Amino acid sequence: MEDSFVKKVRMTIEAHLDDLDFNVEQLCQEVHVSTSQLYRKMESLTGLSANKFIRLLRLKKAKQLLSERELSITSVAFDSGFSDPAYFARVFKKEFGMTPQEWRSKSAKCEV
């Protein structure tokens, strides 16, 4: 069961996923906590820093968008809140073990 604070943070982040400028400071303002309090709570409840939690939610959104074949990888990067497609590809590969293009190809084979 998800902690209510984590749920509130997740919902706030998800509302801003396509905002390239959304950051930890804005998150703190929206959930009404200080930066240090947010980091402390997120680390204890999720094991992730606030930045990593934001990035993870963006990457999960990117996986969903990658299944839409008409979107380019660059569009997926921007639509999931990444301002640099090369950085997006790097962190995607680090998190999921394959590039966005490889993931898209693999998921296409699974659908057939």
N, C-alpha and C positions, 0 to 999 in steps of 0.2 A: 504494500500500500504506500502510495506516494505521500510524503510529508506535505502539509498544507502550504508551508512556505515555499518548498520546491515547486509545487504545483503553480503557485502564484507567479513565481519567477519564470517558469517554463511558459506559461500562458502569455506573460508580458513579452518575453523574447519572441515567441511565435507570432505575436501581433506586429512585430517589427522586423521580421526576417528579411524582407526585401529592402530594408533601409540600410544602405551601405555605410551610413554614418552612425548607426546605433552602436553604442559602446557601454562599458560597465558603468560609467558615470551616469548616463541616462537611465540605465536599469536601476541604479540606486535611487534616483529621484522618483521613478515610477513605483517602486516597492517601498519607498520611504524608510530606507536604512542608509547608514554610512557605508563608505567603501570598505573599511576594515571589517565592519559587522557582516557585510555581504560575503566577503571572502571567507571569513571565519565560519559562517553558517553553511555556505556552499561546500566548503572543504569537509566539514564534519558530516554533512548530510549526504553528499554525493561522491566525495573523494576527488572532486574536480574543482579547479579554480573557476571563478565566474567567467573568465575569458574562454577557458576550455569548454565550459558548459554551453556558452553561446555558440562556439565553433561546432561543437557536436550536434546541436540542434540544426544549425545551418547545413551541415553535411547530411544529416538525415533528410532534410527537405530536398537537398540536391539529388539524393538517391531517388526520391519520388519523381522529381522533375526529369531525371534522365530516362525514365520509362516513356516519356513523351518524345517520340522520334523526331518530330518537327522542330524541336528546340536544339540549337547548337550547344556545344559544351560551354562556350563563352556565355551564351544566354543563360544557361543553367547557373553558371557561376554568379552572374549579376543578379539573377532572380532569387538566389538563395543568400544574398547579402555579402558576397565576396567582390571586392573592387579590383582584384588582380587575378585573372584566369590562371596564370602560371602558379601562383600561390595556392589557389583552389585545387589545382591538379596535384600539387605536392602534398597538401594536408589530406586530401581525399585518399591518395595512395598510402600515406602513412597510417591512416585510420582503418582503411578497409583492405589493404594489401593489394590493390590493383588501381590502375588509373581510371578516371571516369569513362573513358572510351572502352577500356577492357570490361568494366562493369556493365556498361550498356550492351556490349556485344554478348556477354555471358547471360544477361537477363533476357535478351532477345531469343537466345537458343533455348532457354528454359520455358519460354512461352509457347514455342512451336511444338 
